[in-house]
Amino acid sequence: MKQFLYSAVASAALFSSTVFADDAQMLQQQLQNLDSLSSAFSQQVFDPQGQLVSESKGKLQLEQPRKIRWEQQQPDETLFVSNGVDSYYFDPFAEQVTVLDTSKLIDNTPFILLTTEDDELWQQFSIKQIEAGFEITPKNTEDAQVEKLTLHFDEQQQVAALEVLDQSGQRSHFHFDAPKRNVDIDDSVFEFTIPEHVFVDDQRAPQAEINRGE
């Protein structure tokens, strides 16, 4: 009886991993021709009890590989920029820039799958197909800030919205307004020059160089 239970559990695990592998392949197929994405977005953030705590609007730009520009424009201005190597988070109101190593930052969040075809990175996440989309969860939950990312696709199989569940139980809903796929985006969009007279919190390796304005 005990051997039967072990076999049953093993078979279920094998079946489950095969299903997830197939789902991952399906998501890769839908994203394989996504070289870049540019869209306005609206965001709603809900606390663990489901209460709306904030709303915002902005613009998102993505490009392969690992390039992101996430610009919140309302109600407060904030900017996150990654050139694939270094990432910058700029809060103009606080007059502060946080500099991070992109590989240590976004490689541990499901969002990276929108900007890379790296098989090694894809292997770090479990992917499950749902109605009109996919759920993506990190396999290593200790280092992950995001517990689950849900991608929603429209009838044209374009990314229309996403939902982020973080480790605190907070949910963020992002809706994309008329996203433009595979448009030319200038490289300068993903570069950031640190303004003068701001506080810099550099969390990269000590030898990294800071790109400051003159």
N, C-alpha and C positions, 0 to 999 in steps of 0.2 A: 504494500500500500504506500509506504513511504517513497519507494522508488518510483511509483506511478506519479505521485505528487511532484517529485523533482523533475520528472520528464515533462509533465504538463506545464510546469512553470517555465522550464527551459524552452519548450515549444512556443509558448505564448510570448516569451521575450524575443525569440527569433522572429516570429511573425510580426511583432510590433516594430522591431528595428527595420525589417524589410519594408513595412508600410511607410515608416518615416523616411527611409532612403528614397523610396519612390516619390514621396511628396517633395523631398528636397530636389530631386531631379526635375519635377514639374515646375517648381519655383525657379530653378536655374534657367529653365527653358523660357519662362516668361520674362526673365530679367536679362537674358544673354545678349539681347540687342539694345540694352539700355546703356548708352555711352554717356549720356548726360540728361539732366532734368532741371527744369527751371519753372517755378510756380509761386504764386502768392498763396499764403495759407492763413487759416484762422484756427485758433487753439482754444480749447476749453480744458480746465484742470479741475478734477473732482477729488475730494478727500476720501479716505477709506470708507466713510459712511455714505458716499454718493452725493455729497453736497458740493455744488459749484463754488469754487473758491477764487477763480480768476479766469479772465478771457484776454486774448491778445491776438494781434495780427502781424504779419510780416512777409518775408520772402525767403524762399529756399532755393539754393542752387547746388547741384551735385554733378560730379564728373569722375569718371574712372581715371586712375585708381585712387581711392581714399580721399578725394577732394570734396570738401563741404563748405558752404557758406550759408549760415543760418542767421538771418537778420530779423530780430523782432523790432517792429516799428511803433506799435501801439500796445498798451498805454505808455510803456517806458521803452526806451531804446537800449537794446543789448545786441552784441554781435559775437558769433562764434565762427571762426575761420580756421580751416585746416588745409594746408597745401600738400598733404600726404605724408609729411615728415613732422612738422611742428603744428601745434594747435594753439589758438589764441582765443581767450574769452575776455571781451572788453565790456566793462560797465561804465559808460560815460558819466552817469550820475555819481557813482562812487569814485570816479577817476582812478580806476584800477584795471590792470591787465594781468590775467593769469596765463602763463605759458606752460604747455604740457607736451609730452611726447605722444604723438599721434598713435604709435603702435601700442602704447600702454593704455591709451584712453579708449579709442573707438574699436580696437580689436577685441575688446571684451564686451561690446554691446552688439545686439542683433542688427543695429542700424548699418553696421559695416557691410552687410551683405548686399546693400544697394549700390555699393561703390567698389566692389571687387569680385573677381572670379577665382580668387585664390582658393584652391581645394582644401588646403590646410586650415584656413579660416572657416570655411563652410563646415568642416568636420567638427568644429567646436560648438555647433548648435543643433538642437533637435527641431525638426520642422514638421508641422502637421497641417494638412489641408482642411479648411473649413469652407462653409458656404461663402462664395465670392471672395475668398482670400486664403491667407495662411497665418498660422501662429508659429512664432519663432521663440525658442527659449534657450538660454545658455546651458551647456552641460556642466560647466564649472560655475556654480552659483556663489561661491565664496568671493570671487573677484568682481562679480557682475553687479552693476548698479541697476540695470534693467532686468526685471524678473521675466517679463514677456513682452514681445512686440507683435502686434497683429497688423498685417497688411491687408487692405481692402482694394480690390480691383473693380473697375467699371465694366460695362458691356463691351468696350473696345479693348479690354484686357490692359488698361492703363492703371497705374497706381493712382487711386482716387482719395484715399484716406489712410491714416494709420493711428493705432492706439498703443500707448506705452503704459505698462504697469510697472512701477518701480518697487524697490524692496520695502518701502514704507507703506505700500498699499495705495498710494496715490495714482490716479489714472489721468493721462493726458490724451485728449482726442485732437487730432490734426486733420483738417479737411483742406484738400488742395483745390484751388480755383483755377480752372483752365490750364492744367499743367502742359508745358511744352517739352516734348521728348526729343533728344538728340539734336539740340540746337547748339550753335557755336558759342562757347563761353570763353572769354579772354582769360588767359592765365593769371592776369593781375587780380581778377576777382577773388582768387584763392590765396592771395598774398596779403600780409598785414604789416604795416609799419607802426611801431608803438609810438604814440604821441609823446611829446615832451611833457614834463611836469605831471606824470601819472605814477602811481605806485605800481611796481612790477613784482609779481609773485612768480618767480621762475622755478617750476617744479621738474624741469628736465635734468639731465646729467650735467655736472659742473662745467664740462668743456663746451657745452652748447653756446652758440653765439646769439646775441640779442640784436634784432633788427629795429633800430630806433630811428625816428625822424630827426632831421637836422634842426 
